C-alpha cells in the first residue's frame, strides 16, 4: 500500500 510506504518513509525521515 502506498500509504504504508508513505508512513514508512516518514519514519525514515523522508517526510513525504
Backbone as XML, in Angstrom:
<?xml version="1.0"?>
<chain id="A" units="angstrom">
  <residue number="1" name="UNK">
    <atom name="N" x="0.823" y="-1.213" z="0.000"/>
    <atom name="CA" x="0.000" y="0.000" z="0.000"/>
    <atom name="C" x="0.860" y="1.268" z="0.000"/>
  </residue>
  <residue number="2" name="UNK">
    <atom name="N" x="0.578" y="2.216" z="-0.897"/>
    <atom name="CA" x="1.313" y="3.487" z="-0.971"/>
    <atom name="C" x="1.274" y="4.248" z="0.350"/>
  </residue>
  <residue number="3" name="UNK">
    <atom name="N" x="0.129" y="4.207" z="1.039"/>
    <atom name="CA" x="0.004" y="4.891" z="2.325"/>
    <atom name="C" x="0.987" y="4.315" z="3.333"/>
  </residue>
  <residue number="4" name="UNK">
    <atom name="N" x="1.090" y="2.998" z="3.334"/>
    <atom name="CA" x="2.024" y="2.339" z="4.232"/>
    <atom name="C" x="3.459" y="2.744" z="3.905"/>
  </residue>
  <residue number="5" name="UNK">
    <atom name="N" x="3.747" y="2.827" z="2.615"/>
    <atom name="CA" x="5.067" y="3.260" z="2.171"/>
    <atom name="C" x="5.345" y="4.690" z="2.617"/>
  </residue>
  <residue number="6" name="UNK">
    <atom name="N" x="4.321" y="5.528" z="2.570"/>
    <atom name="CA" x="4.475" y="6.914" z="2.991"/>
    <atom name="C" x="4.779" y="6.985" z="4.478"/>
  </residue>
  <residue number="7" name="UNK">
    <atom name="N" x="4.063" y="6.181" z="5.269"/>
    <atom name="CA" x="4.310" y="6.118" z="6.707"/>
    <atom name="C" x="5.729" y="5.629" z="6.983"/>
  </residue>
  <residue number="8" name="UNK">
    <atom name="N" x="6.154" y="4.624" z="6.208"/>
    <atom name="CA" x="7.495" y="4.066" z="6.350"/>
    <atom name="C" x="8.552" y="5.125" z="6.022"/>
  </residue>
  <residue number="9" name="UNK">
    <atom name="N" x="8.320" y="5.865" z="4.950"/>
    <atom name="CA" x="9.241" y="6.915" z="4.528"/>
    <atom name="C" x="9.334" y="8.005" z="5.590"/>
  </residue>
  <residue number="10" name="UNK">
    <atom name="N" x="8.181" y="8.356" z="6.167"/>
    <atom name="CA" x="8.146" y="9.372" z="7.210"/>
    <atom name="C" x="8.932" y="8.890" z="8.425"/>
  </residue>
  <residue number="11" name="UNK">
    <atom name="N" x="8.828" y="7.605" z="8.703"/>
    <atom name="CA" x="9.548" y="7.006" z="9.822"/>
    <atom name="C" x="11.052" y="7.109" z="9.592"/>
  </residue>
  <residue number="12" name="UNK">
    <atom name="N" x="11.453" y="6.948" z="8.328"/>
    <atom name="CA" x="12.866" y="7.058" z="7.992"/>
    <atom name="C" x="13.326" y="8.514" z="7.953"/>
  </residue>
  <residue number="13" name="UNK">
    <atom name="N" x="12.351" y="9.439" z="7.835"/>
    <atom name="CA" x="12.686" y="10.854" z="7.855"/>
    <atom name="C" x="12.671" y="11.492" z="6.483"/>
  </residue>
  <residue number="14" name="UNK">
    <atom name="N" x="12.007" y="10.849" z="5.505"/>
    <atom name="CA" x="11.899" y="11.444" z="4.179"/>
    <atom name="C" x="10.875" y="12.572" z="4.181"/>
  </residue>
  <residue number="15" name="UNK">
    <atom name="N" x="9.856" y="12.414" z="5.039"/>
    <atom name="CA" x="8.842" y="13.449" z="5.192"/>
    <atom name="C" x="8.037" y="13.669" z="3.933"/>
  </residue>
  <residue number="16" name="UNK">
    <atom name="N" x="7.474" y="12.590" z="3.380"/>
    <atom name="CA" x="6.662" y="12.724" z="2.175"/>
    <atom name="C" x="5.340" y="13.425" z="2.495"/>
  </residue>
</chain>
